[in-house]
């Protein structure tokens, strides 16, 4: 069997630009309404986070709870 000629590829030092697209809001897979709902939901989440972050006593409780959860995970892992 004869070997076909193969051109060797040269590595380029320039990065290849890549567009990262979320699967959730691609027109072929998600509707515009779904994309808008996700954006609105994310905005509500950010607003809620800002309220929580400004409540010092609540953040103290959150940190304590997070420490407890981490300790539980350390026992498992």
mmJSON file of the N, C-alpha and C atoms, coordinates in Angstrom:
{"data_MODEL":{"atom_site":{
"group_PDB":["ATOM","ATOM","ATOM","ATOM","ATOM","ATOM","ATOM","ATOM","ATOM","ATOM","ATOM","ATOM","ATOM","ATOM","ATOM","ATOM","ATOM","ATOM","ATOM","ATOM","ATOM","ATOM","ATOM","ATOM","ATOM","ATOM","ATOM","ATOM","ATOM","ATOM","ATOM","ATOM","ATOM","ATOM","ATOM","ATOM","ATOM","ATOM","ATOM","ATOM","ATOM","ATOM","ATOM","ATOM","ATOM","ATOM","ATOM","ATOM","ATOM","ATOM","ATOM","ATOM","ATOM","ATOM","ATOM","ATOM","ATOM","ATOM","ATOM","ATOM","ATOM","ATOM","ATOM","ATOM","ATOM","ATOM","ATOM","ATOM","ATOM","ATOM","ATOM","ATOM","ATOM","ATOM","ATOM","ATOM","ATOM","ATOM","ATOM","ATOM","ATOM","ATOM","ATOM","ATOM","ATOM","ATOM","ATOM","ATOM","ATOM","ATOM","ATOM","ATOM","ATOM","ATOM","ATOM","ATOM","ATOM","ATOM","ATOM","ATOM","ATOM","ATOM","ATOM","ATOM","ATOM","ATOM","ATOM","ATOM","ATOM","ATOM","ATOM","ATOM","ATOM","ATOM","ATOM","ATOM","ATOM","ATOM","ATOM","ATOM","ATOM","ATOM","ATOM","ATOM","ATOM","ATOM","ATOM","ATOM","ATOM","ATOM","ATOM","ATOM","ATOM","ATOM","ATOM","ATOM","ATOM","ATOM","ATOM","ATOM","ATOM","ATOM","ATOM","ATOM","ATOM","ATOM","ATOM","ATOM","ATOM","ATOM","ATOM","ATOM","ATOM","ATOM","ATOM","ATOM","ATOM","ATOM","ATOM","ATOM","ATOM","ATOM","ATOM","ATOM","ATOM","ATOM","ATOM","ATOM","ATOM","ATOM","ATOM","ATOM","ATOM","ATOM","ATOM","ATOM","ATOM","ATOM","ATOM","ATOM","ATOM","ATOM","ATOM","ATOM","ATOM","ATOM","ATOM","ATOM","ATOM","ATOM","ATOM","ATOM","ATOM","ATOM","ATOM","ATOM","ATOM","ATOM","ATOM","ATOM","ATOM","ATOM","ATOM","ATOM","ATOM","ATOM","ATOM","ATOM","ATOM","ATOM","ATOM","ATOM","ATOM","ATOM","ATOM","ATOM","ATOM","ATOM","ATOM","ATOM","ATOM","ATOM","ATOM","ATOM","ATOM","ATOM","ATOM","ATOM","ATOM","ATOM","ATOM"],
"id":[1,2,3,4,5,6,7,8,9,10,11,12,13,14,15,16,17,18,19,20,21,22,23,24,25,26,27,28,29,30,31,32,33,34,35,36,37,38,39,40,41,42,43,44,45,46,47,48,49,50,51,52,53,54,55,56,57,58,59,60,61,62,63,64,65,66,67,68,69,70,71,72,73,74,75,76,77,78,79,80,81,82,83,84,85,86,87,88,89,90,91,92,93,94,95,96,97,98,99,100,101,102,103,104,105,106,107,108,109,110,111,112,113,114,115,116,117,118,119,120,121,122,123,124,125,126,127,128,129,130,131,132,133,134,135,136,137,138,139,140,141,142,143,144,145,146,147,148,149,150,151,152,153,154,155,156,157,158,159,160,161,162,163,164,165,166,167,168,169,170,171,172,173,174,175,176,177,178,179,180,181,182,183,184,185,186,187,188,189,190,191,192,193,194,195,196,197,198,199,200,201,202,203,204,205,206,207,208,209,210,211,212,213,214,215,216,217,218,219,220,221,222,223,224,225,226,227,228,229,230,231],
"type_symbol":["N","C","C","N","C","C","N","C","C","N","C","C","N","C","C","N","C","C","N","C","C","N","C","C","N","C","C","N","C","C","N","C","C","N","C","C","N","C","C","N","C","C","N","C","C","N","C","C","N","C","C","N","C","C","N","C","C","N","C","C","N","C","C","N","C","C","N","C","C","N","C","C","N","C","C","N","C","C","N","C","C","N","C","C","N","C","C","N","C","C","N","C","C","N","C","C","N","C","C","N","C","C","N","C","C","N","C","C","N","C","C","N","C","C","N","C","C","N","C","C","N","C","C","N","C","C","N","C","C","N","C","C","N","C","C","N","C","C","N","C","C","N","C","C","N","C","C","N","C","C","N","C","C","N","C","C","N","C","C","N","C","C","N","C","C","N","C","C","N","C","C","N","C","C","N","C","C","N","C","C","N","C","C","N","C","C","N","C","C","N","C","C","N","C","C","N","C","C","N","C","C","N","C","C","N","C","C","N","C","C","N","C","C","N","C","C","N","C","C","N","C","C","N","C","C","N","C","C","N","C","C"],
"label_atom_id":["N","CA","C","N","CA","C","N","CA","C","N","CA","C","N","CA","C","N","CA","C","N","CA","C","N","CA","C","N","CA","C","N","CA","C","N","CA","C","N","CA","C","N","CA","C","N","CA","C","N","CA","C","N","CA","C","N","CA","C","N","CA","C","N","CA","C","N","CA","C","N","CA","C","N","CA","C","N","CA","C","N","CA","C","N","CA","C","N","CA","C","N","CA","C","N","CA","C","N","CA","C","N","CA","C","N","CA","C","N","CA","C","N","CA","C","N","CA","C","N","CA","C","N","CA","C","N","CA","C","N","CA","C","N","CA","C","N","CA","C","N","CA","C","N","CA","C","N","CA","C","N","CA","C","N","CA","C","N","CA","C","N","CA","C","N","CA","C","N","CA","C","N","CA","C","N","CA","C","N","CA","C","N","CA","C","N","CA","C","N","CA","C","N","CA","C","N","CA","C","N","CA","C","N","CA","C","N","CA","C","N","CA","C","N","CA","C","N","CA","C","N","CA","C","N","CA","C","N","CA","C","N","CA","C","N","CA","C","N","CA","C","N","CA","C","N","CA","C","N","CA","C","N","CA","C","N","CA","C","N","CA","C","N","CA","C","N","CA","C"],
"label_alt_id":[null,null,null,null,null,null,null,null,null,null,null,null,null,null,null,null,null,null,null,null,null,null,null,null,null,null,null,null,null,null,null,null,null,null,null,null,null,null,null,null,null,null,null,null,null,null,null,null,null,null,null,null,null,null,null,null,null,null,null,null,null,null,null,null,null,null,null,null,null,null,null,null,null,null,null,null,null,null,null,null,null,null,null,null,null,null,null,null,null,null,null,null,null,null,null,null,null,null,null,null,null,null,null,null,null,null,null,null,null,null,null,null,null,null,null,null,null,null,null,null,null,null,null,null,null,null,null,null,null,null,null,null,null,null,null,null,null,null,null,null,null,null,null,null,null,null,null,null,null,null,null,null,null,null,null,null,null,null,null,null,null,null,null,null,null,null,null,null,null,null,null,null,null,null,null,null,null,null,null,null,null,null,null,null,null,null,null,null,null,null,null,null,null,null,null,null,null,null,null,null,null,null,null,null,null,null,null,null,null,null,null,null,null,null,null,null,null,null,null,null,null,null,null,null,null,null,null,null,null,null,null],
"label_comp_id":["UNK","UNK","UNK","UNK","UNK","UNK","UNK","UNK","UNK","UNK","UNK","UNK","UNK","UNK","UNK","UNK","UNK","UNK","UNK","UNK","UNK","UNK","UNK","UNK","UNK","UNK","UNK","UNK","UNK","UNK","UNK","UNK","UNK","UNK","UNK","UNK","UNK","UNK","UNK","UNK","UNK","UNK","UNK","UNK","UNK","UNK","UNK","UNK","UNK","UNK","UNK","UNK","UNK","UNK","UNK","UNK","UNK","UNK","UNK","UNK","UNK","UNK","UNK","UNK","UNK","UNK","UNK","UNK","UNK","UNK","UNK","UNK","UNK","UNK","UNK","UNK","UNK","UNK","UNK","UNK","UNK","UNK","UNK","UNK","UNK","UNK","UNK","UNK","UNK","UNK","UNK","UNK","UNK","UNK","UNK","UNK","UNK","UNK","UNK","UNK","UNK","UNK","UNK","UNK","UNK","UNK","UNK","UNK","UNK","UNK","UNK","UNK","UNK","UNK","UNK","UNK","UNK","UNK","UNK","UNK","UNK","UNK","UNK","UNK","UNK","UNK","UNK","UNK","UNK","UNK","UNK","UNK","UNK","UNK","UNK","UNK","UNK","UNK","UNK","UNK","UNK","UNK","UNK","UNK","UNK","UNK","UNK","UNK","UNK","UNK","UNK","UNK","UNK","UNK","UNK","UNK","UNK","UNK","UNK","UNK","UNK","UNK","UNK","UNK","UNK","UNK","UNK","UNK","UNK","UNK","UNK","UNK","UNK","UNK","UNK","UNK","UNK","UNK","UNK","UNK","UNK","UNK","UNK","UNK","UNK","UNK","UNK","UNK","UNK","UNK","UNK","UNK","UNK","UNK","UNK","UNK","UNK","UNK","UNK","UNK","UNK","UNK","UNK","UNK","UNK","UNK","UNK","UNK","UNK","UNK","UNK","UNK","UNK","UNK","UNK","UNK","UNK","UNK","UNK","UNK","UNK","UNK","UNK","UNK","UNK","UNK","UNK","UNK","UNK","UNK","UNK"],
"label_asym_id":["A","A","A","A","A","A","A","A","A","A","A","A","A","A","A","A","A","A","A","A","A","A","A","A","A","A","A","A","A","A","A","A","A","A","A","A","A","A","A","A","A","A","A","A","A","A","A","A","A","A","A","A","A","A","A","A","A","A","A","A","A","A","A","A","A","A","A","A","A","A","A","A","A","A","A","A","A","A","A","A","A","A","A","A","A","A","A","A","A","A","A","A","A","A","A","A","A","A","A","A","A","A","A","A","A","A","A","A","A","A","A","A","A","A","A","A","A","A","A","A","A","A","A","A","A","A","A","A","A","A","A","A","A","A","A","A","A","A","A","A","A","A","A","A","A","A","A","A","A","A","A","A","A","A","A","A","A","A","A","A","A","A","A","A","A","A","A","A","A","A","A","A","A","A","A","A","A","A","A","A","A","A","A","A","A","A","A","A","A","A","A","A","A","A","A","A","A","A","A","A","A","A","A","A","A","A","A","A","A","A","A","A","A","A","A","A","A","A","A","A","A","A","A","A","A","A","A","A","A","A","A"],
"label_entity_id":["1","1","1","1","1","1","1","1","1","1","1","1","1","1","1","1","1","1","1","1","1","1","1","1","1","1","1","1","1","1","1","1","1","1","1","1","1","1","1","1","1","1","1","1","1","1","1","1","1","1","1","1","1","1","1","1","1","1","1","1","1","1","1","1","1","1","1","1","1","1","1","1","1","1","1","1","1","1","1","1","1","1","1","1","1","1","1","1","1","1","1","1","1","1","1","1","1","1","1","1","1","1","1","1","1","1","1","1","1","1","1","1","1","1","1","1","1","1","1","1","1","1","1","1","1","1","1","1","1","1","1","1","1","1","1","1","1","1","1","1","1","1","1","1","1","1","1","1","1","1","1","1","1","1","1","1","1","1","1","1","1","1","1","1","1","1","1","1","1","1","1","1","1","1","1","1","1","1","1","1","1","1","1","1","1","1","1","1","1","1","1","1","1","1","1","1","1","1","1","1","1","1","1","1","1","1","1","1","1","1","1","1","1","1","1","1","1","1","1","1","1","1","1","1","1","1","1","1","1","1","1"],
"label_seq_id":[1,1,1,2,2,2,3,3,3,4,4,4,5,5,5,6,6,6,7,7,7,8,8,8,9,9,9,10,10,10,11,11,11,12,12,12,13,13,13,14,14,14,15,15,15,16,16,16,17,17,17,18,18,18,19,19,19,20,20,20,21,21,21,22,22,22,23,23,23,24,24,24,25,25,25,26,26,26,27,27,27,28,28,28,29,29,29,30,30,30,31,31,31,32,32,32,33,33,33,34,34,34,35,35,35,36,36,36,37,37,37,38,38,38,39,39,39,40,40,40,41,41,41,42,42,42,43,43,43,44,44,44,45,45,45,46,46,46,47,47,47,48,48,48,49,49,49,50,50,50,51,51,51,52,52,52,53,53,53,54,54,54,55,55,55,56,56,56,57,57,57,58,58,58,59,59,59,60,60,60,61,61,61,62,62,62,63,63,63,64,64,64,65,65,65,66,66,66,67,67,67,68,68,68,69,69,69,70,70,70,71,71,71,72,72,72,73,73,73,74,74,74,75,75,75,76,76,76,77,77,77],
"pdbx_PDB_ins_code":[null,null,null,null,null,null,null,null,null,null,null,null,null,null,null,null,null,null,null,null,null,null,null,null,null,null,null,null,null,null,null,null,null,null,null,null,null,null,null,null,null,null,null,null,null,null,null,null,null,null,null,null,null,null,null,null,null,null,null,null,null,null,null,null,null,null,null,null,null,null,null,null,null,null,null,null,null,null,null,null,null,null,null,null,null,null,null,null,null,null,null,null,null,null,null,null,null,null,null,null,null,null,null,null,null,null,null,null,null,null,null,null,null,null,null,null,null,null,null,null,null,null,null,null,null,null,null,null,null,null,null,null,null,null,null,null,null,null,null,null,null,null,null,null,null,null,null,null,null,null,null,null,null,null,null,null,null,null,null,null,null,null,null,null,null,null,null,null,null,null,null,null,null,null,null,null,null,null,null,null,null,null,null,null,null,null,null,null,null,null,null,null,null,null,null,null,null,null,null,null,null,null,null,null,null,null,null,null,null,null,null,null,null,null,null,null,null,null,null,null,null,null,null,null,null,null,null,null,null,null,null],
"Cartn_x":[0.846,0.0,0.896,0.667,1.495,1.101,2.122,1.866,1.552,0.555,0.196,1.042,1.404,2.184,1.332,1.93,1.233,1.989,1.277,1.9,1.962,3.157,3.311,2.73,2.047,1.464,2.481,2.489,3.389,2.571,3.144,2.457,2.576,1.481,1.459,1.59,2.304,2.457,1.28,0.492,-0.666,-1.809,-2.477,-3.634,-4.783,-5.542,-6.697,-7.886,-8.508,-9.652,-10.821,-11.428,-12.543,-13.679,-14.841,-16.01,-16.687,-16.831,-17.475,-18.955,-19.762,-21.203,-21.854,-22.75,-23.512,-24.559,-24.732,-25.728,-27.149,-27.335,-28.679,-29.334,-28.547,-29.137,-28.686,-28.379,-28.087,-29.43,-29.615,-30.923,-31.472,-30.611,-31.126,-31.605,-31.124,-31.513,-32.377,-32.27,-33.038,-33.792,-34.976,-35.766,-35.296,-35.652,-35.293,-35.923,-37.132,-37.805,-37.035,-36.518,-35.74,-34.461,-33.811,-32.592,-32.9,-33.995,-34.378,-34.71,-35.425,-35.77,-34.509,-33.518,-32.271,-31.536,-31.529,-30.87,-31.583,-32.901,-33.678,-33.465,-33.447,-33.226,-31.833,-30.843,-29.487,-29.42,-30.112,-30.14,-30.789,-31.884,-32.523,-31.556,-30.815,-29.847,-28.765,-28.271,-27.226,-27.759,-28.976,-29.572,-29.725,-30.196,-30.362,-29.016,-27.996,-26.653,-26.167,-26.408,-25.969,-26.669,-27.947,-28.67,-28.067,-27.816,-27.252,-25.867,-25.05,-23.675,-23.623,-24.606,-24.593,-25.109,-25.715,-26.215,-25.101,-24.42,-23.231,-23.536,-24.631,-24.932,-25.29,-26.005,-26.342,-25.079,-24.165,-22.923,-22.081,-22.132,-21.408,-21.983,-23.322,-23.974,-23.66,-23.629,-23.324,-21.907,-20.966,-19.577,-19.441,-20.135,-20.09,-20.675,-21.778,-22.393,-21.464,-20.814,-19.888,-18.728,-18.237,-17.151,-17.604,-18.837,-19.377,-19.468,-19.955,-20.081,-18.704,-17.731,-16.37,-15.799,-16.04,-15.556,-16.205,-17.498,-18.169,-17.55,-17.266,-16.676,-15.268,-14.525,-13.16,-13.163,-14.193,-14.288,-14.541,-15.255,-15.585,-14.425,-13.796,-12.736,-11.394],
"Cartn_y":[-1.166,0.0,1.235,2.155,3.358,4.379,5.071,6.127,7.424,8.108,9.392,10.479,11.523,12.611,13.357,13.666,14.369,15.646,16.74,18.014,18.164,18.489,18.686,20.032,20.033,21.27,22.016,23.32,24.149,24.779,24.766,25.362,26.876,27.532,28.989,29.505,30.602,31.188,32.084,32.433,33.276,32.424,32.893,32.132,32.227,31.18,31.158,31.728,32.778,33.35,32.365,32.229,31.31,32.058,31.937,32.551,31.515,31.825,30.906,31.255,30.254,30.458,29.548,30.112,29.312,28.517,27.272,26.422,26.886,27.622,27.974,29.025,29.922,31.023,31.043,29.918,29.815,29.783,30.635,30.692,29.338,28.418,27.121,26.237,26.479,25.615,26.32,27.628,28.345,29.5,29.769,30.859,32.177,33.267,34.601,34.848,34.345,34.516,33.791,32.601,31.847,32.6,33.175,33.951,35.165,35.849,37.013,36.608,35.486,35.034,34.733,34.067,33.749,35.011,36.021,37.285,37.986,38.011,38.633,37.889,36.567,35.763,36.026,36.134,36.421,37.794,38.759,40.1,40.072,39.324,39.201,38.564,37.574,36.906,37.872,38.691,39.67,40.689,41.156,42.118,41.509,40.261,39.575,39.403,39.054,38.892,40.2,41.303,42.596,42.907,42.556,42.761,41.892,40.641,39.712,40.161,40.572,40.97,42.175,43.065,44.257,43.978,42.823,42.448,41.717,42.444,41.916,40.691,40.706,39.566,38.327,38.53,37.403,36.827,37.686,37.211,36.438,36.854,36.115,34.701,34.605,33.297,32.451,33.085,32.378,31.814,32.621,32.159,30.993,31.076,29.979,28.699,28.817,27.659,27.08,27.956,27.489,26.721,27.191,26.486,25.099,25.018,23.725,22.764,23.263,22.425,21.969,22.852,22.489,21.403,21.521,20.498,19.135,19.138,17.9,17.287,18.126,17.652,17.122,17.747,17.276,15.869,15.534,14.176,13.158,13.562,12.642,12.506,13.605,13.581,13.235],
"Cartn_z":[0.0,0.0,0.0,-0.884,-1.023,0.033,0.545,1.523,0.784,1.271,0.691,1.335,0.605,1.199,2.222,3.346,4.427,4.738,4.763,5.079,6.594,7.098,8.532,8.922,10.05,10.548,11.394,11.261,12.057,13.174,14.372,15.517,15.432,15.612,15.582,17.008,17.145,18.48,18.831,17.838,18.095,18.635,19.695,20.183,19.183,19.118,18.229,18.998,18.476,19.192,19.202,20.369,20.525,21.196,20.642,21.245,22.117,23.407,24.335,24.381,24.128,24.075,25.094,25.884,26.837,26.079,26.455,25.804,26.082,27.185,27.599,26.71,26.125,25.368,23.915,23.381,21.959,21.236,20.229,19.578,19.146,18.754,18.294,19.443,20.667,21.782,22.821,22.937,23.949,23.326,23.83,23.28,23.873,23.208,23.692,25.065,25.261,26.554,27.66,27.327,28.314,28.672,27.681,27.934,28.798,28.501,29.3,30.732,30.89,32.233,33.033,32.409,33.101,33.518,32.657,32.98,34.127,34.087,35.162,36.475,36.429,37.622,38.199,37.339,37.801,38.453,37.887,38.471,39.846,39.996,41.322,42.321,41.872,42.741,43.192,42.267,42.606,43.606,43.39,44.329,45.718,45.785,47.07,47.761,46.981,47.54,48.155,47.491,48.022,49.351,49.462,50.723,51.823,51.505,52.493,52.922,51.964,52.245,53.193,53.107,53.956,55.375,55.611,56.935,57.694,58.575,59.261,60.119,60.865,61.738,60.914,59.838,58.968,58.329,57.887,57.278,58.287,59.556,60.598,60.719,60.725,60.793,59.556,58.404,57.16,57.215,57.693,57.787,58.757,59.872,60.839,60.242,59.56,58.912,57.842,57.081,56.051,56.676,57.823,58.522,58.962,59.497,59.913,58.726,57.598,56.405,55.916,55.956,55.545,56.437,57.729,58.67,58.384,58.058,57.702,56.441,55.468,54.227,54.425,55.336,55.609,56.166,56.939,57.486,56.385,55.363,54.265,53.301,52.98,51.937,52.505],
"occupancy":[1.0,1.0,1.0,1.0,1.0,1.0,1.0,1.0,1.0,1.0,1.0,1.0,1.0,1.0,1.0,1.0,1.0,1.0,1.0,1.0,1.0,1.0,1.0,1.0,1.0,1.0,1.0,1.0,1.0,1.0,1.0,1.0,1.0,1.0,1.0,1.0,1.0,1.0,1.0,1.0,1.0,1.0,1.0,1.0,1.0,1.0,1.0,1.0,1.0,1.0,1.0,1.0,1.0,1.0,1.0,1.0,1.0,1.0,1.0,1.0,1.0,1.0,1.0,1.0,1.0,1.0,1.0,1.0,1.0,1.0,1.0,1.0,1.0,1.0,1.0,1.0,1.0,1.0,1.0,1.0,1.0,1.0,1.0,1.0,1.0,1.0,1.0,1.0,1.0,1.0,1.0,1.0,1.0,1.0,1.0,1.0,1.0,1.0,1.0,1.0,1.0,1.0,1.0,1.0,1.0,1.0,1.0,1.0,1.0,1.0,1.0,1.0,1.0,1.0,1.0,1.0,1.0,1.0,1.0,1.0,1.0,1.0,1.0,1.0,1.0,1.0,1.0,1.0,1.0,1.0,1.0,1.0,1.0,1.0,1.0,1.0,1.0,1.0,1.0,1.0,1.0,1.0,1.0,1.0,1.0,1.0,1.0,1.0,1.0,1.0,1.0,1.0,1.0,1.0,1.0,1.0,1.0,1.0,1.0,1.0,1.0,1.0,1.0,1.0,1.0,1.0,1.0,1.0,1.0,1.0,1.0,1.0,1.0,1.0,1.0,1.0,1.0,1.0,1.0,1.0,1.0,1.0,1.0,1.0,1.0,1.0,1.0,1.0,1.0,1.0,1.0,1.0,1.0,1.0,1.0,1.0,1.0,1.0,1.0,1.0,1.0,1.0,1.0,1.0,1.0,1.0,1.0,1.0,1.0,1.0,1.0,1.0,1.0,1.0,1.0,1.0,1.0,1.0,1.0,1.0,1.0,1.0,1.0,1.0,1.0,1.0,1.0,1.0,1.0,1.0,1.0],
"B_iso_or_equiv":[0.0,0.0,0.0,0.0,0.0,0.0,0.0,0.0,0.0,0.0,0.0,0.0,0.0,0.0,0.0,0.0,0.0,0.0,0.0,0.0,0.0,0.0,0.0,0.0,0.0,0.0,0.0,0.0,0.0,0.0,0.0,0.0,0.0,0.0,0.0,0.0,0.0,0.0,0.0,0.0,0.0,0.0,0.0,0.0,0.0,0.0,0.0,0.0,0.0,0.0,0.0,0.0,0.0,0.0,0.0,0.0,0.0,0.0,0.0,0.0,0.0,0.0,0.0,0.0,0.0,0.0,0.0,0.0,0.0,0.0,0.0,0.0,0.0,0.0,0.0,0.0,0.0,0.0,0.0,0.0,0.0,0.0,0.0,0.0,0.0,0.0,0.0,0.0,0.0,0.0,0.0,0.0,0.0,0.0,0.0,0.0,0.0,0.0,0.0,0.0,0.0,0.0,0.0,0.0,0.0,0.0,0.0,0.0,0.0,0.0,0.0,0.0,0.0,0.0,0.0,0.0,0.0,0.0,0.0,0.0,0.0,0.0,0.0,0.0,0.0,0.0,0.0,0.0,0.0,0.0,0.0,0.0,0.0,0.0,0.0,0.0,0.0,0.0,0.0,0.0,0.0,0.0,0.0,0.0,0.0,0.0,0.0,0.0,0.0,0.0,0.0,0.0,0.0,0.0,0.0,0.0,0.0,0.0,0.0,0.0,0.0,0.0,0.0,0.0,0.0,0.0,0.0,0.0,0.0,0.0,0.0,0.0,0.0,0.0,0.0,0.0,0.0,0.0,0.0,0.0,0.0,0.0,0.0,0.0,0.0,0.0,0.0,0.0,0.0,0.0,0.0,0.0,0.0,0.0,0.0,0.0,0.0,0.0,0.0,0.0,0.0,0.0,0.0,0.0,0.0,0.0,0.0,0.0,0.0,0.0,0.0,0.0,0.0,0.0,0.0,0.0,0.0,0.0,0.0,0.0,0.0,0.0,0.0,0.0,0.0,0.0,0.0,0.0,0.0,0.0,0.0],
"pdbx_formal_charge":[null,null,null,null,null,null,null,null,null,null,null,null,null,null,null,null,null,null,null,null,null,null,null,null,null,null,null,null,null,null,null,null,null,null,null,null,null,null,null,null,null,null,null,null,null,null,null,null,null,null,null,null,null,null,null,null,null,null,null,null,null,null,null,null,null,null,null,null,null,null,null,null,null,null,null,null,null,null,null,null,null,null,null,null,null,null,null,null,null,null,null,null,null,null,null,null,null,null,null,null,null,null,null,null,null,null,null,null,null,null,null,null,null,null,null,null,null,null,null,null,null,null,null,null,null,null,null,null,null,null,null,null,null,null,null,null,null,null,null,null,null,null,null,null,null,null,null,null,null,null,null,null,null,null,null,null,null,null,null,null,null,null,null,null,null,null,null,null,null,null,null,null,null,null,null,null,null,null,null,null,null,null,null,null,null,null,null,null,null,null,null,null,null,null,null,null,null,null,null,null,null,null,null,null,null,null,null,null,null,null,null,null,null,null,null,null,null,null,null,null,null,null,null,null,null,null,null,null,null,null,null],
"auth_seq_id":[1,1,1,2,2,2,3,3,3,4,4,4,5,5,5,6,6,6,7,7,7,8,8,8,9,9,9,10,10,10,11,11,11,12,12,12,13,13,13,14,14,14,15,15,15,16,16,16,17,17,17,18,18,18,19,19,19,20,20,20,21,21,21,22,22,22,23,23,23,24,24,24,25,25,25,26,26,26,27,27,27,28,28,28,29,29,29,30,30,30,31,31,31,32,32,32,33,33,33,34,34,34,35,35,35,36,36,36,37,37,37,38,38,38,39,39,39,40,40,40,41,41,41,42,42,42,43,43,43,44,44,44,45,45,45,46,46,46,47,47,47,48,48,48,49,49,49,50,50,50,51,51,51,52,52,52,53,53,53,54,54,54,55,55,55,56,56,56,57,57,57,58,58,58,59,59,59,60,60,60,61,61,61,62,62,62,63,63,63,64,64,64,65,65,65,66,66,66,67,67,67,68,68,68,69,69,69,70,70,70,71,71,71,72,72,72,73,73,73,74,74,74,75,75,75,76,76,76,77,77,77],
"auth_comp_id":["UNK","UNK","UNK","UNK","UNK","UNK","UNK","UNK","UNK","UNK","UNK","UNK","UNK","UNK","UNK","UNK","UNK","UNK","UNK","UNK","UNK","UNK","UNK","UNK","UNK","UNK","UNK","UNK","UNK","UNK","UNK","UNK","UNK","UNK","UNK","UNK","UNK","UNK","UNK","UNK","UNK","UNK","UNK","UNK","UNK","UNK","UNK","UNK","UNK","UNK","UNK","UNK","UNK","UNK","UNK","UNK","UNK","UNK","UNK","UNK","UNK","UNK","UNK","UNK","UNK","UNK","UNK","UNK","UNK","UNK","UNK","UNK","UNK","UNK","UNK","UNK","UNK","UNK","UNK","UNK","UNK","UNK","UNK","UNK","UNK","UNK","UNK","UNK","UNK","UNK","UNK","UNK","UNK","UNK","UNK","UNK","UNK","UNK","UNK","UNK","UNK","UNK","UNK","UNK","UNK","UNK","UNK","UNK","UNK","UNK","UNK","UNK","UNK","UNK","UNK","UNK","UNK","UNK","UNK","UNK","UNK","UNK","UNK","UNK","UNK","UNK","UNK","UNK","UNK","UNK","UNK","UNK","UNK","UNK","UNK","UNK","UNK","UNK","UNK","UNK","UNK","UNK","UNK","UNK","UNK","UNK","UNK","UNK","UNK","UNK","UNK","UNK","UNK","UNK","UNK","UNK","UNK","UNK","UNK","UNK","UNK","UNK","UNK","UNK","UNK","UNK","UNK","UNK","UNK","UNK","UNK","UNK","UNK","UNK","UNK","UNK","UNK","UNK","UNK","UNK","UNK","UNK","UNK","UNK","UNK","UNK","UNK","UNK","UNK","UNK","UNK","UNK","UNK","UNK","UNK","UNK","UNK","UNK","UNK","UNK","UNK","UNK","UNK","UNK","UNK","UNK","UNK","UNK","UNK","UNK","UNK","UNK","UNK","UNK","UNK","UNK","UNK","UNK","UNK","UNK","UNK","UNK","UNK","UNK","UNK","UNK","UNK","UNK","UNK","UNK","UNK"],
"auth_asym_id":["A","A","A","A","A","A","A","A","A","A","A","A","A","A","A","A","A","A","A","A","A","A","A","A","A","A","A","A","A","A","A","A","A","A","A","A","A","A","A","A","A","A","A","A","A","A","A","A","A","A","A","A","A","A","A","A","A","A","A","A","A","A","A","A","A","A","A","A","A","A","A","A","A","A","A","A","A","A","A","A","A","A","A","A","A","A","A","A","A","A","A","A","A","A","A","A","A","A","A","A","A","A","A","A","A","A","A","A","A","A","A","A","A","A","A","A","A","A","A","A","A","A","A","A","A","A","A","A","A","A","A","A","A","A","A","A","A","A","A","A","A","A","A","A","A","A","A","A","A","A","A","A","A","A","A","A","A","A","A","A","A","A","A","A","A","A","A","A","A","A","A","A","A","A","A","A","A","A","A","A","A","A","A","A","A","A","A","A","A","A","A","A","A","A","A","A","A","A","A","A","A","A","A","A","A","A","A","A","A","A","A","A","A","A","A","A","A","A","A","A","A","A","A","A","A","A","A","A","A","A","A"],
"auth_atom_id":["N","CA","C","N","CA","C","N","CA","C","N","CA","C","N","CA","C","N","CA","C","N","CA","C","N","CA","C","N","CA","C","N","CA","C","N","CA","C","N","CA","C","N","CA","C","N","CA","C","N","CA","C","N","CA","C","N","CA","C","N","CA","C","N","CA","C","N","CA","C","N","CA","C","N","CA","C","N","CA","C","N","CA","C","N","CA","C","N","CA","C","N","CA","C","N","CA","C","N","CA","C","N","CA","C","N","CA","C","N","CA","C","N","CA","C","N","CA","C","N","CA","C","N","CA","C","N","CA","C","N","CA","C","N","CA","C","N","CA","C","N","CA","C","N","CA","C","N","CA","C","N","CA","C","N","CA","C","N","CA","C","N","CA","C","N","CA","C","N","CA","C","N","CA","C","N","CA","C","N","CA","C","N","CA","C","N","CA","C","N","CA","C","N","CA","C","N","CA","C","N","CA","C","N","CA","C","N","CA","C","N","CA","C","N","CA","C","N","CA","C","N","CA","C","N","CA","C","N","CA","C","N","CA","C","N","CA","C","N","CA","C","N","CA","C","N","CA","C","N","CA","C","N","CA","C","N","CA","C","N","CA","C","N","CA","C","N","CA","C"],
"pdbx_PDB_model_num":[1,1,1,1,1,1,1,1,1,1,1,1,1,1,1,1,1,1,1,1,1,1,1,1,1,1,1,1,1,1,1,1,1,1,1,1,1,1,1,1,1,1,1,1,1,1,1,1,1,1,1,1,1,1,1,1,1,1,1,1,1,1,1,1,1,1,1,1,1,1,1,1,1,1,1,1,1,1,1,1,1,1,1,1,1,1,1,1,1,1,1,1,1,1,1,1,1,1,1,1,1,1,1,1,1,1,1,1,1,1,1,1,1,1,1,1,1,1,1,1,1,1,1,1,1,1,1,1,1,1,1,1,1,1,1,1,1,1,1,1,1,1,1,1,1,1,1,1,1,1,1,1,1,1,1,1,1,1,1,1,1,1,1,1,1,1,1,1,1,1,1,1,1,1,1,1,1,1,1,1,1,1,1,1,1,1,1,1,1,1,1,1,1,1,1,1,1,1,1,1,1,1,1,1,1,1,1,1,1,1,1,1,1,1,1,1,1,1,1,1,1,1,1,1,1,1,1,1,1,1,1]
}}}
